[in-house]
């Protein structure tokens, strides 16, 4: 497999090799691909979780189990979100 890089990318790869952190350009590219794969996997998981949460909300609404929107509900949602972000 041959891969074409922009001049800027090629210089960056050579810098990484020159730094001693990597032994070859192939190693740098493999590491970059691993990082991209991990990022895509995380994003896919997040999207699946979002779709599940959306479906739960739709199911709840279909069952008529809804709350009237007010400041108390808004604050509870904000607090739940903040706790999840901290975890």
Secondary structure as UniProt FT lines:
FT   HELIX           7..18
FT   TURN            19..20
FT   HELIX           25..62
FT   TURN            63..64
FT   HELIX           71..86
//
